[in-house]
Each structure stands twice: as structure tokens, then as C-alpha cells.
Amino acid sequence: MARTVSVGIDIGTYHIKVMVLENATQNGKPAPKILGTGFAESKGLRHGYIMNKAENVAALTKAVRQAEKMSGMKIRRAIVSVGGIGLSSFASTGATMISRADLEITDLDVEKVASTSQNEIPPAHSQNRKIIHRIPIQYKIDGKTIVGLRPSGMKGTKLEVKTLFITCLEQHLDDLVDVVEEAGIEVLDIVASPIAASLVTLTKTQKIAGAVLANIGAETVSIVVYENDIPISLEVFPLGSNDITNDIALGLKVPLEDAEQIKKGSLIGAEYSKRKLEEIVTARLSDIFDLIDAHLKKIGRNGLLPAGIIITGGGSRLATLEDLAKAALNLPSRIATLSFGGNIRDLGDSVWSVVYGLCLLGLSEEESPFGATLVHHTKNKAIEWIKQFLP
């Protein structure tokens, strides 16, 4: 039975967000209700890396206390997101011969071929890294691609799989778990931030057709590419909206604080060239979209995703962002929007997408549509178990 209450924690470079979500219903339909939220400025992080644990523990504790006060609940355990430039992915293939005499494929064969594909990951992509998600992208039986991702019960002599492994630097992952546990909270699961955000910002139709979700954070831009309702690639780039702020400060010769307000369009009475500002912002956004386009070319999907690019995160509020993305990537473009059930309307929409996705994942009891495996982490052990993703 699904939990009735779920807690998500998103420790970003700029802000820490905590959410408490209740598994409520309305007119017989699921209508998750936000019981409480917490928000604090992140300290001691750089490009998603934890540089100062004590500062992070203090900031997280502040956000947790806010969520506890608002929800009237004591937070003891949570699902936690991991992001930053330590996050990456690699697709690997594996094959195995079917062991049964009647050639029926069993769950043991499926697990064996998954392990084989994991063993094929080059050392350069696995050294000092921990696998946090294992997602089968494609199965073949005797060289023929099968429809769906459940080969168990079918017959053949040879089973092949292409698997997407999402990994994180082990040291970064350990530091993240330490911070949460030192704040007095048990870590139930670790989920890659782009995966969590995709659960609430992409529709099933978009995932089937092909789409890229881009989360523009303070110091990083993370992307996840979907096709046939399955994530096929994930990457993080060391650029973010703070780089735009820095460029504005240098280009307009204004203090960083004023540059941030100018970027948001909230500085009253400032005198500066609107044309120069546009040139500065456009130049940095072009750098970001060039990196995304280069990655799409690398995986053979540039200009070939019918659902286009969906943009989320704090940097998604920049004016003309959709038009720039459309022109740079030659794809449809839009800013992600969320529905929080109507009970809290001032959450800043898509900046809460990661933590909202974490909470919904915690409430879900539905079977994973793409057979994702999450890796459960504590300080002293790591065990793999199948966990439900939202369709």
C-alpha cells in the first residue's frame, strides 16, 4: 500500500527545497495535497558539489523546520534528489544465452543480461562513480527488437539489452547522504534531479514522441532526453543562470546584486542599455543551447524530437528564453508549468518541479513503465530494489 504522506528534499546550488505531500483524493481521483514546504538559501555548494557540510546541514535544518511548522508534522525520512556536474549517464549493451531447455526467458535471465551490460561499462565511465538508476532502453530476442520492456515469458535462444546507467560521483553522493542524515533525516531513496523533474513536467505523450527536459539552475544545466516513454540520455553542464548574472555585472558595470535584479527584470529606476542587456543574455543562453545541441548530436537526436525542449528551473523565467531555444535547437520550445492541486499557488511553479516529483514518486505504487532500478543508499550499505516510477 502506498504511503499516505511523502517528503522530498532538493538540495540545489542556489536553494534548498523541502516538501510534504499527502496522498489525497478528490471526487474519487488522485489529488495530492501539499501539507507544507520549506525553503532556504544553499550555502557551501559549488556546481552541485557539497564544499561545506556544516553550512549545508544548517541550511537544510532551516528548510525542514519551515516544512514541519507548516505541515504540523515531524519529518523523519525523505526521498532526496542528487544533481550537479557529478551526475552523468552511459548507455551499455549486454547479451546472454537463455538457460532453460524450453527457451523461455525468466526473470533470472533478465537480471543476468542487465548485469552483463553493467560489466561492459568502460572503467573511465565507472571509476569513482555509483550507479543510482539502471534503465533498460531496448531488448532484443535473437536479434529482433521486442515491443515493450518485459521479455520474461517470451522464448528465444539469445537475449540482448541496451541499458542506460545514471551515475554520480561516489564522494558527492556520500557527502549528500551525510548532510541529510546529520540533519536528523533518514534517506529513503536517492533520485537523479532530472528524472524527478521529468515526472511532473513532461506528459506521457511528450515522452513517447521524443522530448528533452532542460533544468536551468544557478550553476548547472541538466538535461534528460526521452523517447518511446523511456529516458535515453542524461547530462549536466557546468553553466547556469549565475553565469548570466556575472556577465551582466561585467557588461553593464553594475554590482552583482543589481545584476541579479536586472536579470529578473525587477530593478526599478536603473539606467542601462536594453539592447546591450539583450546581447549579454542572448550570448550566454546561446552557449547553453550550443552545449545541449552538441549532446543531442552526439546521441543522434538533434532536430529530431517532435515534442521539443521543455525548460524548467530557476533560470526558466528569463524573457525570450523560448524563442532562443527554438531558434538554437530547431525544436519546439516551451516553459514547463506545474499544477499543485490548487491548495498552494505561490510556489514559483517549475522551480519546485524536482521536489514535487520526489514526493509523487514516494506516494506512487504503480509499476515502473520503463523498469527503472533505484539504488537505496545509507551510510553503510547500498542495496538495489525495484521502485515505482509514475507513468
C-alpha positions in Angstrom: 0.0 0.0 0.0 1.3 3.5 -0.9 2.4 5.8 1.9 -0.2 8.4 2.7 2.5 11.1 3.2 5.7 11.7 1.4 8.6 14.1 1.9 11.1 15.3 -0.8 14.3 17.2 -0.3 16.0 19.0 -3.2 19.5 20.4 -2.3 20.3 22.8 -5.1 23.3 25.1 -5.6 21.1 28.2 -5.0 18.3 27.0 -2.8 17.2 24.0 -0.7 13.6 23.0 -1.0 11.6 20.6 1.2 8.0 19.5 0.5 5.5 17.4 2.5 2.8 15.9 0.2 -0.3 14.0 1.3 -1.9 11.2 -0.9 -5.4 12.8 -1.0 -8.3 12.2 -3.4 -11.0 14.4 -4.8 -14.1 13.1 -6.5 -12.6 9.6 -6.4 -9.4 10.8 -8.3 -5.9 11.3 -7.0 -5.4 14.9 -5.9 -2.1 15.1 -3.9 -2.2 17.9 -1.4 0.8 19.9 -0.3 0.8 20.0 3.5 4.0 22.1 3.9 7.1 23.5 2.2 10.4 24.7 3.4 12.9 27.0 1.6 16.4 28.1 2.5 19.4 29.6 0.7 22.0 27.0 -0.1 25.4 27.5 1.4 28.6 25.6 1.0 27.9 24.3 -2.5 29.6 24.8 -5.8 28.3 23.4 -9.1 26.2 21.0 -7.0 29.2 19.7 -5.0 29.0 20.0 -1.2 32.0 22.0 -0.1 31.0 22.7 3.5 28.9 20.1 5.3 28.2 22.2 8.4 26.7 25.1 6.3 24.6 22.7 4.3 23.3 20.9 7.4 22.3 24.3 9.0 20.5 25.4 5.8 18.7 22.1 5.4 17.6 22.2 9.0 16.1 25.6 8.5 14.1 24.5 5.5 13.0 21.3 7.3 11.8 23.3 10.3 9.7 25.5 8.0 8.1 22.5 6.3 7.4 20.9 9.7 5.8 24.1 11.1 3.6 24.4 8.1 2.6 20.8 7.9 2.3 20.2 11.6 4.4 17.0 11.2 7.8 15.9 12.3 10.0 15.0 9.3 12.0 11.8 9.9 12.6 10.4 6.5 12.6 11.7 2.9 13.5 11.0 -0.7 16.4 13.1 -1.8 17.5 14.4 -5.2 21.0 14.4 -6.5 22.3 16.8 -9.2 25.4 18.8 -10.0 28.1 18.1 -12.5 29.0 14.9 -10.8 25.8 13.4 -12.4 26.1 11.6 -15.8 24.8 8.7 -17.8 26.2 6.0 -20.1 24.4 3.5 -22.3 25.8 0.0 -22.4 24.8 -3.3 -24.1 24.9 -6.9 -22.9 23.9 -10.3 -24.0 23.2 -13.8 -22.5 22.1 -17.2 -23.8 18.8 -18.4 -22.4 19.4 -21.1 -19.8 16.1 -23.1 -19.8 15.7 -26.1 -22.0 12.3 -24.9 -23.3 14.0 -21.5 -24.1 11.5 -19.5 -22.0 13.1 -16.2 -20.7 12.9 -15.9 -16.9 13.4 -13.0 -14.6 16.9 -14.5 -13.8 17.8 -14.2 -17.5 16.7 -10.6 -17.5 18.8 -9.8 -14.4 21.7 -11.7 -15.8 21.7 -9.7 -19.1 21.4 -6.4 -17.1 24.5 -7.4 -15.0 26.3 -8.2 -18.3 25.6 -4.8 -19.7 26.8 -3.2 -16.4 30.0 -5.1 -16.7 30.6 -3.7 -20.2 30.8 -0.1 -18.8 34.3 1.2 -19.5 36.4 1.9 -16.4 36.6 5.6 -17.5 32.8 5.8 -17.0 32.6 3.8 -13.8 35.7 4.6 -11.7 34.8 6.5 -8.5 31.1 6.5 -9.5 28.0 4.9 -8.1 25.1 3.7 -10.2 21.8 5.3 -9.0 19.5 4.3 -11.8 19.5 1.4 -14.2 17.0 1.7 -17.0 16.6 -0.8 -19.9 16.2 1.1 -23.1 15.8 -1.8 -25.6 15.6 -5.6 -25.5 16.3 -7.9 -28.4 15.5 -11.6 -28.7 17.5 -13.5 -31.3 18.5 -10.2 -32.9 14.9 -8.8 -33.2 13.8 -5.8 -31.1 10.7 -6.6 -29.0 7.9 -4.2 -28.3 7.7 -3.3 -24.6 10.3 -3.9 -21.9 9.1 -7.2 -20.4 10.9 -10.1 -22.2 10.1 -12.5 -19.3 7.8 -15.3 -20.5 8.9 -15.0 -24.2 11.0 -17.6 -25.9 14.4 -17.4 -27.7 18.0 -18.5 -27.6 19.7 -15.2 -27.0 18.6 -12.1 -25.1 20.3 -8.7 -25.6 19.7 -5.4 -23.8 20.7 -1.8 -24.1 20.8 -0.2 -20.7 21.0 3.4 -19.5 23.1 3.7 -16.4 22.7 7.0 -14.5 25.7 7.5 -12.2 27.0 10.0 -9.7 30.5 10.6 -8.2 30.6 8.4 -5.1 32.2 11.0 -2.9 29.5 13.6 -3.8 26.8 11.0 -3.1 28.2 10.1 0.2 28.5 13.8 1.2 24.9 14.4 0.3 23.6 11.4 2.4 25.8 12.6 5.3 24.3 16.1 5.2 20.7 14.8 5.2 21.4 12.3 8.0 23.3 14.8 10.1 20.1 16.9 9.9 18.3 14.0 11.6 16.6 12.6 8.5 16.7 9.1 7.1 17.4 8.9 3.3 14.8 6.6 1.8 16.0 6.9 -1.8 18.3 8.9 -4.0 16.8 10.1 -7.3 18.6 12.0 -10.1 17.1 15.5 -10.3 16.3 15.5 -14.0 14.4 12.2 -13.6 12.4 13.6 -10.6 11.6 16.8 -12.6 10.5 14.8 -15.7 7.8 13.1 -13.7 5.8 16.3 -13.3 6.9 18.5 -16.2 6.6 16.0 -19.2 3.4 14.4 -20.3 3.3 10.8 -21.4 2.6 12.0 -25.0 5.7 14.1 -25.0 7.8 11.3 -23.6 6.6 8.9 -26.3 7.1 11.3 -29.2 10.5 12.4 -28.0 11.5 15.4 -25.8 14.3 16.9 -23.9 13.8 18.4 -20.5 16.3 21.2 -19.6 16.6 22.3 -16.0 18.4 25.6 -15.8 19.8 26.0 -12.3 22.1 28.5 -10.7 25.4 26.9 -11.7 24.4 23.9 -13.8 22.1 23.0 -16.6 20.8 19.4 -16.5 19.0 17.6 -19.4 17.2 14.3 -19.8 16.1 13.0 -23.2 13.0 10.9 -23.6 11.9 8.7 -26.5 9.2 6.0 -26.6 8.4 6.9 -23.0 11.9 6.0 -21.8 14.8 8.2 -20.7 17.6 7.5 -23.2 20.2 10.0 -22.1 21.1 12.4 -19.2 23.8 15.0 -18.9 24.8 18.0 -16.8 26.7 21.1 -18.0 28.7 23.5 -15.7 26.8 26.6 -16.8 23.8 28.2 -15.2 21.8 31.4 -14.5 24.6 32.7 -12.2 26.8 33.0 -15.3 24.3 35.3 -16.9 24.3 37.4 -13.7 28.1 37.6 -13.8 28.0 38.6 -17.5 25.5 41.4 -16.8 27.6 42.7 -13.9 30.7 42.8 -16.1 28.9 44.1 -19.2 26.9 46.8 -17.6 29.5 47.6 -14.8 27.0 47.1 -12.0 27.2 45.3 -8.6 26.3 41.6 -8.6 23.2 42.3 -6.5 21.9 44.8 -9.1 22.8 42.4 -12.0 20.6 39.7 -10.4 17.7 42.1 -10.2 18.2 43.3 -13.7 18.3 39.7 -14.9 14.9 39.1 -13.2 13.5 42.5 -14.5 12.8 43.7 -11.0 15.3 46.6 -10.6 13.3 49.8 -10.6 14.8 53.1 -11.9 18.1 51.6 -13.2 19.6 53.2 -16.3 21.2 50.8 -18.8 21.1 49.9 -22.4 18.3 47.4 -23.0 20.0 46.4 -26.3 23.3 45.6 -24.6 21.5 43.6 -21.9 19.7 41.6 -24.5 23.1 40.9 -26.2 24.7 39.8 -23.0 21.8 37.4 -22.0 21.5 36.1 -25.5 25.2 35.3 -25.8 25.2 33.2 -22.6 22.0 31.4 -23.4 23.4 30.6 -26.8 26.4 28.9 -25.0 23.9 26.8 -23.0 21.9 25.8 -26.0 25.0 25.0 -28.0 26.0 22.5 -25.3 22.5 21.0 -25.4 22.6 20.8 -29.2 26.0 19.2 -29.2 24.8 16.5 -26.8 21.7 15.8 -29.0 24.0 15.5 -32.0 26.2 13.0 -30.0 23.2 10.7 -29.4 21.7 11.3 -32.9 18.6 13.3 -31.8 19.3 16.9 -32.8 16.3 18.4 -34.5 14.5 15.0 -34.2 12.4 15.3 -31.0 8.8 16.2 -32.0 7.8 17.3 -28.5 10.8 19.6 -28.5 12.5 21.2 -25.5 10.7 21.8 -22.2 12.6 24.2 -19.9 12.3 24.3 -16.1 14.3 25.5 -13.1 15.0 29.0 -11.7 16.6 30.1 -15.0 13.5 29.4 -17.0 12.0 32.7 -16.0 14.2 34.7 -18.4 12.4 36.6 -21.1 12.6 35.4 -24.7 14.0 32.1 -23.5 11.5 30.0 -25.5 12.3 31.8 -28.8 16.0 31.5 -28.3 15.7 27.8 -27.6 13.5 27.3 -30.6 16.0 29.0 -32.9 19.1 27.5 -31.5 17.9 23.9 -31.4 15.5 23.9 -34.3 12.9 22.3 -32.0 9.5 23.3 -30.5 10.1 25.1 -27.1 8.1 25.9 -24.1 8.4 26.7 -20.4 7.3 23.9 -18.0 4.3 24.5 -15.9 3.0 22.6 -12.9 -0.3 22.1 -11.2 -0.1 21.8 -7.4 -3.8 20.8 -6.9 -4.9 24.4 -6.2 -4.0 24.4 -2.5 -0.8 26.4 -2.8 -0.4 28.7 -5.7 2.7 30.8 -4.9 5.4 28.1 -5.2 7.1 29.7 -8.3 5.9 26.8 -10.4 8.7 24.9 -12.2 11.4 25.8 -9.6 9.6 23.2 -7.4 9.4 20.5 -10.1 12.2 18.4 -8.7 11.0 18.2 -5.1 7.4 17.8 -6.2 8.4 14.9 -8.4 10.2 13.3 -5.5 7.1 13.5 -3.3 4.9 12.0 -6.0 7.4 9.2 -6.5 7.2 8.5 -2.8 3.4 8.2 -3.0 3.3 6.0 -6.1 2.6 2.3 -6.0 2.3 1.9 -9.8 4.6 -0.4 -11.7 7.5 1.3 -13.4 6.8 1.9 -17.1 10.5 1.5 -18.1 11.7 -1.0 -15.5 13.9 1.5 -13.7 16.0 0.3 -10.8 16.9 2.7 -8.0 19.8 2.2 -5.7 19.0 2.8 -2.0 21.8 4.4 0.0 22.6 4.8 3.6 26.0 5.4 5.2 27.0 1.8 5.5 25.1 -0.1 2.8 23.8 0.1 -0.8 21.1 -2.3 -2.0 19.2 -2.4 -5.3 15.5 -2.7 -5.4 12.7 -2.0 -7.9 10.8 1.1 -7.2 7.8 2.6 -8.9 8.0 5.5 -11.4 5.0 7.4 -12.5 3.7 6.8 -16.0 
